[in-house]
């Protein structure tokens, strides 16, 4: 199992949304997590809450949509769950 946590994600300026940040990680099992926040139209402030998308190895949304307003603790729990697939 990978030892990834929220603090290991590398955030950069969002490529589309002004004043937003983004990070992603592809896991060894083929799943991918995308974490964004801040700026207009995103479901998180980019500091304490974030919008999270989880993609299956086939590139589909896991559970059909993004999860908004996720705390750092909730994101750490999601990261752990992804690694168990």
C-alpha positions in Angstrom: 0.0 0.0 0.0 1.2 3.5 -0.8 1.8 5.9 2.1 0.1 8.9 0.6 -1.6 11.5 2.7 -3.2 14.9 1.9 0.0 16.7 2.9 1.9 14.7 0.2 -0.2 16.0 -2.6 1.5 18.7 -4.7 -0.8 21.6 -5.4 -0.3 24.0 -8.2 -2.4 26.9 -9.6 -5.5 25.7 -11.2 -5.2 25.8 -15.0 -8.7 27.2 -15.6 -10.2 28.6 -12.4 -8.6 31.9 -11.2 -7.4 31.9 -7.6 -7.9 28.1 -7.3 -5.5 25.2 -6.6 -5.3 21.7 -7.9 -3.5 18.4 -7.2 -3.9 14.9 -8.5 -2.4 11.5 -7.9 -2.6 8.2 -9.8 -2.4 5.1 -7.6 -0.7 1.9 -8.4 -4.1 0.2 -8.7 -5.1 2.6 -11.5 -7.5 4.8 -9.5 -6.8 8.5 -9.5 -7.8 11.3 -7.1 -8.2 14.9 -8.1 -8.4 17.6 -5.4 -9.3 21.2 -6.3 -10.4 24.2 -4.3 -10.7 28.0 -4.1 -11.9 30.2 -6.9 -15.4 30.6 -8.3 -17.5 27.6 -9.0 -15.6 25.0 -7.0 -17.0 23.1 -4.0 -14.3 24.0 -1.5 -12.3 27.1 -0.4 -8.9 25.6 -1.2 -7.6 25.9 2.3 -9.7 23.8 4.7 -12.2 22.3 2.2 -11.9 20.9 -1.2 -13.7 19.4 -4.2 -12.6 15.8 -4.8 -13.1 13.6 -7.9 -12.1 9.9 -7.8 -11.6 8.2 -11.2 -11.7 4.4 -11.8 -8.9 2.8 -13.9 -11.4 3.1 -16.8 -11.5 6.9 -16.3 -15.1 7.0 -15.0 -16.2 8.9 -11.9 -16.3 6.7 -8.9 -19.9 7.0 -7.5 -20.8 9.1 -10.5 -19.8 12.6 -9.3 -17.5 14.8 -7.3 -17.5 15.2 -3.5 -17.7 18.8 -2.4 -16.6 20.5 0.7 -14.3 17.7 1.9 -12.0 18.4 4.9 -8.4 17.3 4.9 -9.3 14.5 7.3 -12.1 13.3 4.9 -9.6 13.4 2.0 -7.1 11.3 4.0 -9.9 8.8 4.5 -10.8 8.8 0.8 -7.1 8.2 -0.1 -7.0 5.2 2.3 -10.2 3.8 0.8 -8.9 4.2 -2.8 -5.8 2.2 -1.9 -8.0 -0.7 -0.7 -9.7 -1.3 -4.1 
